[in-house]
Amino acid sequence: MATGVKARTTRHRATRSTIPADRVLYLYGITQVAEGGLPAVTAEGIEGSASVEPLLCDDLVCWISRVPRDQFADNLSEQMQDLEWLASAGLRHQRAVADIAAKLTVLPARFGTVFLNEESMVQHLKGRKALLRAAFQQVAGADEWGIKLFAVAPRKNSSTVTASSGADYLKKKADILRPRRSQTLDADAHAFIAALNKLAVASSPGGKASAGQPGLIWHASFLVRRKDRRKLEGVLKKYAAKWEGSRRIDWSGPWPPYSFVGGHVH
């Protein structure tokens, strides 16, 4: 029910300030200076308490938190050995970037990107101005989508499995149910990938971290304009229906353009 009350969005300008010696600047991402001020980012900071704030870096805006130096700079590698801490911090990082990306075009920083002071951050970006401008043009109005193609294991009747013991039976049954990963992509898969590339601004091949997933045939990330989202969904649904029972398409998104900023921000 309409109330007639308009929601207000808090906006503020990026500033420059000094930073205590026991603190460092944790970077989430970079945006361009916005006319009329910047939207507030309410996501929790990487530390769990420090706020996410805009910092003027020459003619760009760096979104940062002021965090303890001993934890995020001097001993960061040791901190990352703690998987519970890493999972929590990684989630806070992603949520902060997503909050920024929902309001502005952002070039996301890699998890764990830290600067000792404002001057070092500004100097780091100065030598990358041309690359950053090109990156902003590429990702403007676009989101990242992750797409994976899996082989689906054929259904087998357990009565066809013969084994000498219970353990042997379970092993052979698992072997039967495990999808076989194809070493080469057939013409149909190439047509699917070509259709995705046709509507995407850019694409990035999948990394090794996901390569060991059972049945994975192929995976990649695509940068797609928001206006073309329905076209993307159309391609995915078309091939999902075509391959029902033999292949499975998994997709996730929309995400900030993590895979399409190169090393310009880091």
N, C-alpha and C positions, 0 to 999 in steps of 0.2 A: 504494500500500500504506500502510495506516495505521501510524503510528509511535507514537501515544500521546502525542506532544509537542504541546502547544498553542502556537500562535503568539501572541506578545505585541505589543500595539500601544502605542507610546510616547505618553503623553498629558502635556500640560503646560498651565499656566494663562497667560492673556494678562497682560502686564505693561505698565507705563508706564516710560519711561526718557528720558534726555536724548539729544540727537543732535548730533554734531559739526557745526560751521558749514559744512564742505565736503561734507556729506551731505544728501540730501533723502529723503523717504519716497515710495516708489513703491507705489501701491495696486493690488491685484489684485481685491479684492472685500470684501464685508462679510457677517459672519454674526452670529447671536445668541450670547449667552453660553451655553455648554453646561454642564450639571451634570456634575460629576466630571472636569472638565478638557477640553482640546481635543486632537484627534488631531494627530499630527505630519504636516506636509506635506513630502514629500521631493523634490518637483519642483525643478528648477534655477531659480534666480531670473532676473529679466529681464536682469541684468548678465552672467550666465554664471558668477558666483562667489558673489554675495551670497545668503544663505539667505532662504527665505520664512518669515516669523514672524508670530505673532498679536500685535496691539497693542490694549490695552484703550482704547476710545474711549467714555467715559461708560459706558452699559450695552450697548454693542455691541462687536464685535471686528472690527478692521480687519486684513486680511492684507496685509503689506507687505514690502518689501525696503529696506534702507538703501543707497542708491546715490549715486555721485558727482554733486554738484550741477552741475558744469560740463557734464556729458554729458547729464543727464536734465532739467535745468531751464533753465540759461542758454543752452544750445546745442541743445536738443532738435529744433527745427525743421530745423536744419542736419543733424543726425544722420539725420533721417528722409528726407533726400534721397539717402542712401546705401542703395540698394535691397537690397544684400546684408545690411547691418546690420539693415535694417527687417524683412526676411524672417526672420532668425534671432531677433531680439528678439520679433517677433510670435508666432513659434512657442513661444518660452519663456513668453510671457504666457499663451497659450492653454493650455499644458500645466499651468501653475501653477493657473489657474482650474479646470481640469478635475480636478486633484488635490483641490482644496478641495471642489468640487461632489460628488465621489464619496463624501465623508464627512459633509458638512454642507449645509444649505440656504444657498445663497450668492446674494447680489446682485452680479453681476460688474461690475467697473469697466471703463470704456473704456480701450483701449490708450493709454498716455501720461499717465495721471492721476497727478499728482505734487503733494505738499504740502511746503512748506518746513520745517514742524515739526509736532509732535504737537498743539499748541494750535490751529493753523489747521485741522487735520483734524477735531478734536473740534467746533470751532465751526461748521464747514461742515455737519456732520451734525446738530447740535442743531436747526437750523431746519427739518430735513426729517424729524423723528421720526415724525409721523403718516403721511406718505407712505411711509416705509420700513417701518413696521409693516404697512401695507396691501399693500405689495409682497411682504413675507415671506409673508403669508397666501396671496397669489395663486400664488406659485411653489413653495410647499411640496409636496414629493412629485411634482413635475412636471419635465419636460424639454422643451427646445426642439427642434423638428424643422423642417428647411427642405424645402419641397416646390416642385418646378417642373414645369410642363406644357409640353411641346414638340410642335410639329407635325412629323410625319415625312414627309420628301420621298418622293413616289411613285417607284418604280423605273422608269427609262426606258432603252430600248435605245439604245446609242450610235449605231446606224445611222440614227436619226431626226434626228441633228444634222448640219446642213449648214453648212460654213464656208469662208471664202476662204483661210484660212491656219491653221497649227498653233496659233498664239496665239489666233486667233479661235475655233477649235474648243474649246480649253481654257476660254475665257471662257464660251462658250455652254453647254458641258457643266456648268460650275460653277453657272451660273444655273439649269439644269434641276434639279440635285441639291439646290440650296439650298431648305430648307423655307420656305414662305410664312407669314409671321407674320399671324395673324388680328387684325384691329383690334377685334373684338368677340367676346365669349364667347357660345357658343350655349347652348341649354337644357341639353344634356348636361353641359357644363363647369360651368354654374351648379349643377346637381344634385351634382356632385362636390365643389365648394367648400362647398355647404350641408352635405353629409355630414361633411366635415372640421370645419366650425365647430360642428356638433352635438355632437361628442365632445370638442372642445378646450375648455380653460379660457379661452383668449384667442387672438387671431391678430394678426399684424402684416404689413402689405403689404410686398412685396419692394422693395428699394431700386433706385436707378438704376444701380448698379455692374454688375448682372447683366442689365439690360434689353437690352443690345446683343447678347446671345447669339443665334446663328442659330436661327430656328424657335421661339424662346421665346414662348409665348402668355400665360402667367401664372405668377407665383411669389409665395410668401408664407411666413411662419414661423408655426408653431402651437405653443402651450404645451399639452402633453398630460400628464395624470396618468400615472404609471408603471403604475398598475393598468389603464389603458385602452390600453396599447401594442398589445395583440393586436387590439383593435378598429380601431385606426389601420391596422395592417398589413393587416387584412381589407379595409378600404375601398380602400387603395392597390392591393392585388392584384386586387380585383374590377374596378376601372376600367382597370388595366393590361391585363388579359385582354380586356376589352370593346373597348379601343382599339388592340389589337395591329395593327400595320401602318399606322396612321393617326396615332396620338399616342403620345408616350412620357412616362412619369412618372419623374422623378428625385427621390429623397429622401435626406436625410442627417440623421444624429443617432444617438443622443441627444446634445444639447449643453447646456451651462449656459444659463440663460435670458437671453442677451445682449439680445434684442430686447424684453424685458418689464420692464426696470427703469427705463425712461424716463430722465430727467435727474436722478433722485434721488441717485445715487451720485456723479455727476461734478461 
